[in-house]
Amino acid sequence: MAHATRPRPTACLALADGSLFYGQGFGAVGETVAELCFNTAMTGYQEIMTDPSYAGQIVTFTFPHIGNTGVNTEDDETVDPVAAGMVVKWDPTDPSNWRAQEHLAAWLARRGRIAIGGVDTRRLTRAIRQQGAPHVALAHDPEGNFNAEALVAKARGFAGLEGMDLARDVTCAQSYRWDEMRWAWPEGYARQTDARHKVVAVDYGAKRNILRCLASAGCEVTVLPATATAEDVLAHSPDGVFLSNGPGDPAATGEYAVPMIRGVLDKGLPLFGICLGHQMLALALGGKTVKMNHGHHGANHPVKDLETGKVEITSMNHGFAVDGQSLPTDVMETHVSLFDGSNCGIRIKDRPVFSVQHHPEASPGPQDSFYLFERFAASMAR
């Protein structure tokens, strides 16, 4: 029996250790260099690709059915995809979903993002776990012409995310107001018309659904760029301040963010941080952050609330973590990962200041963590 001829590879993923993965390219044509991570979520590939926290990273999806529900304008977390590229096991199929407006491959091509399919993602995921998030080069050429040595050299030349401030690249250019609330059947996205609290959200790479959750919790939201000073924040006379998620090394972004956070803390305002905002709050309080081996990326991460004993199923996306042992005595560790015991939440004793590493707005639980937004609103009400 004759074996079917395998199509000529049109994409190549080169790791800095010299490993090469060939497959079929889709999306944009060209090359990109980044850090490689893997995400274990079974849904939400569009939200993942448009999450600003993935700046400087190519995402390997461990779930094989990527692209089967297509894409639509409502599910973007920011204006354009931010992740540098994607790696999948199977080529995307034609979309089969009533909300689909476009094929994933066409969407990626139009947005300038490279993807490769037909890859052994299990093997690749094991490599990431064993050696840590590697530096890689991804190339897509419809003619299948690749210079493997040059791609490996480009991967080895990537500077990496340590010491890199990427929040400046993904933050908003100027301040704006946000009043859109969470999606609900059948109306879709409603508008907040009866806000009870004024919140300034500092945008280090904010996801739209975080802002929607703040609006749904009764907040009138004003978004400021990452470089905003304490004076800029306090000029809006907020009832509370929110620190958003974002990409890169928290210590690098903290060079300008930590002084702002400390200025806000001096005024005694309620403060709530998520992801990068959580890490930078810890830095402002005297803690430290560390680069993780391969990070946490997925929608199935169990996190334990140490104060209630409850376990939440959460969405995670971070390659750096707060060192729980470095926290000062007036700061409590409130949440930990049940995967590896790493820190996932802190709060100041006797003050309305708290933060979490996971993404309560992503709702994989589905509503396990929304209480955090309600807690923030309650602290402003008091």
N, C-alpha and C positions, 0 to 999 in steps of 0.2 A: 504494500500500500504506500503510495507516494505521500510524503509529508507536504503540507501547505507551505509555500514560500513565505517567510516572514518579511514584512515590509521593511524597506530601508529606514533606519532610524533618522528622524528629523530633529531630534533634540538630545542634548547631552548634559548631564549633571556631573561636574567634577569636584571632588572633595580635596581638601588641602593635603590629605595623606596619600593622594595619588589614586584613590578609588574612582572608578568611572561607572556611571549608570546611563545607559542609552534607552531611548523610548521615542514616542511620537509627540512632537510638539504641537501645541495649539495656543490660541491667543496671539500676542504680539510676536514679531520676529526680531531677533537681536540677542544681546547678552546682558546679564546682570550679575553682580557679585554681592553676597550677603552672608549672614549667619543662617544656618539651617536649623529649624526646630520641627517638632511634630505635634499635631493636635489630634486628640482622641474623640472629638465631638462627632456625633452621628448626623447632626443637622447644623445649619447656620453658616455654611461656607461663604455666603455673600457677606454676612456680618463680619466674619473673621477677616476676609480680604480687605474690608473697608474700615477695620479697627485701627486707629492711628497707633496703638501700642505695638503693632507689628512692623513699624518702620525699621528698615535695615535687616529684615528677615524674610526668608523663603519658608513657606509652610508646607510640610509633608502631612497629608491627611491620611490617617490610619484607616478610616472608614472608606470602603471602596466605591460607594455610590455617590460620587461628587458630580453635581451638575444636573441630576435627574429632575430637579424641581425648577430649573431655570433661574432667572434673576428678575427683579422688578425694582422700580424706583423707590418703593416704600421701605425696603429693607437695608438700604445703605446706611452705615453708621457715620459716614462723612461724605463729602462731595465726590471723591475719587478713591479707588483702591489705594491702599498705603503699603500693604505687604508687597515685597519686591517680586514675588512669584509663587507658584504653587506646584506641588508634586503629588500625583495621584496614581492609583493602581490601574484603573480602567479609564479609557477615554470617555469624556462626557457623552451621554446619550441625548437624544432630543428631549426637551423638557415635557413633563407630564404633570401639570399643576394648574389649577384655574387662575392662580395669581401670576403665573409666568408671563413676562413681557418680552424676553429675549433669551437666546441661547448663551450659556456660560462662555463658550469659546468666542463668540462674537463680542460679547461684553468685555472680555479681557483684551481682545485685539483692539477694540475701540478705546479702551482705557490705558493701553500701553503696558500691559502686564504679561509676562512670559509664563507658560505652563508646560509641563511634561507629563504624559500619561504612559501607561504600560510599564511602570517601574515596580520592582519588588519592594513595596513599602514596608513589609515586615523586616526584611533584611536591613533596609535603610534605617528604620526606627531602632533596631538593635544596635546599629553602629553609633547612632546619636546617643543612646543611653550609655554605651560603653566608653566612648571617647569624649563625651560632652558635646555641646552644640558646635558642630564643625563650621569652618569657613568654606564656602562653596562658590563655584561659578556655574551659572545655568545659561545654556545657549540654545536657541531655536533657529534652525536654518532649513527651509523647505527642500533644499537640494541635498542636505545631509553631509555637508562639508565641515569637518571639525578639526581643529588643531588641539589635540588632547593635552599636549605638553604646555601649550600656551594657556589653556583653561586652568590647568592645575596651578600654574604659576600665578595667575590672577587670583585664584582662591587663596593661595599662600600670602599674597600681597594685601589681602583685605585687613584693615586695621582692627576690626572687631568692635564690639559694643562697649567694652570697658573704657571708661573715660570719655564716652561720646555723649554730648548733649544733643538729643534729637527733638526735644520738645520745641525748640525754636523753629524747626522745620515744619511741624504739623499744627502749631497753634494758629488761632485766628489772627488776621492782620489788624483788626480793630474790634472794639467792643460792640456787642449787640444784645438785644433782648430776646428771650425765649419764652413762649407760652404754650407750645404744643404738648399735649399730654399723651399718655400711653395709648396704644392701639386697642380698640374694643369693638367687638361685634355688636351691631352691624355698621356703626357710624364711622369706624376707622379712627383717625386721629382727631380728637376734639381739642378745643382751646380752653386754657385756664382763664376764667373771667371773674373769679372770686378769690384771688390770692390773699393769704393772711400773713405771709412772711416775706420779707425782702432778703433775697440771697444773692451774693456775688459768687459766681463760679469761676475759678481760675482755670483756664484751658491749657493743659499740658498735652492735649491730644484727646479731648473729650469725645466720648461716644454720644450720639444723639439720644439714645435710649436712657442714658443717665440723666440728661437734661429733662427728658419727658417724665421720668420718675420724680424728679424734684418738683416739676409743675403739678403732677398728679397728687403730690403730698401737700399741695396748697401754697407753693412758693412762686413768687414773682422773681424770675431769674434774669440777672444781668451777667453776661459772660465777658471776662476780661482776658487779654493775651497773657501768655506765660510769664512775660517779663514785667508784669504789673508790680508796682511797689506797694508797700503797706499803705502809703498815703493815697495811692490810686484806689485801692480797695476801700479804705475807710471813707473816702470822699463820697461814696454812694450811700453812706449811713445804713449799712446792711444790718439785718437782725442776726444773720449767720453767714459763714463763709464756707464754701465747698472747694476742695482740691481734687481735680480730676485725675483720671488715668492718663497714661502717656508712655512713650517709648524711651529707650536709652538708659544710661547709667544715672541713677538718682543722685549720686554724689556730684556728677557734673552739672546736672540741672540745679542741684541744691546750691551751687555757687551764688545764684541770684534769687532762688526761690526761698531758701532757708531764712535769710534776713526778713523777707516779706512775711513769712509765716510767724516768725518770732514777734514782729511788730503787731500782727493781728492778735496773737496770744496775749500780749501785754494789755490789750483792751478788754480782755475777758469775754470775747464773743464766742458763741457756740461755733464749733468747727467740725467738719466731717470730711474725711479723705478716703479715696478709693484707689487701689493699685499704686501707681507712681505717687499719687497724693499721700497715700498711707506711708510709703517709704520716706518721703521727704518730711512728713510730720515727725516720724521717728528721728530723723537726722536733726530736725529743729529742736527736739527735746533731749538731745544728747546721745542718741543711739547710733548704731552703725548698720550699714547694709553690705551684703556680700553677693558676688556673682555665683549663681547656681550652676551645677553640672550641665543639666539640660532643661531646667526650668519646669514650670507647670503650665500646660496648655491643653484645655479640654473643658467639657461641660458635665463631667461626672466625678468631680473632686469632692470627697467628704471633708467637711470642716466642722470641728466641734466648738461650740460656744462654751467656754469654760465656766461662765457664770450661771448658765441655766442647765448645762449638761446635754442640751439638744444638739443633734447632728444635722447639718444642712448640706444638701447636694448643690454644689456651686459650680459656676463657670470661673475658670482661671486663665490668666495669660500674663505670665511674668517670668523673666530670666534672672532677676535680682530679688533678694529677700532681706527682710529686716532680721538682724541678729538678735534674737530674743534675750540672750545673755548680756547684751550690751545696754539694755534699757535701764534708766535710773530708777530709784526706789519709788518715786511718786508716779510712775507709769506702770499700769497693769497690762499683762498679756491677757487678752480676752478670747482669742480664737487661735486654734492650731490646726494644721493639716493632719488628717488621719492617715495620709499616705506616708509622710516622712517626719512628722512632728515639727515642721517648720512654722514660723510665726505667721499668723493670718489676721491678727487684729490687736489693737492696743486702745487704751483710754487713759486719760489723766484722772487720778483719784479725786473725787469731789469737784470735778469741773466738767462742763458739757463739751468735751473735746475727745473725739474718738475717730478711728479709721479702721478699714479692713483691706486685706490684700485681694480678696476675691471680688467678683463682679455681681453685686446683688440685683443689678438691673437686667442681667441676661436671662434670669428666670428659668434655669433648667430644672428646678425643683418641683413645680414651677414658681411658687411664691415663697419659698423657704426664707428668703433673705430680705424681702421688701420691708420688714419691720425696721430695718436700719434707716430708711428714709423717714418712716414715721417717728422714729426715735429722734432724728435730727429736727423734725418739725416740732415735736413736743418740747425739745430743749429750748427752741426759740420762743414757743408759747409761754414757757415759764419765765 
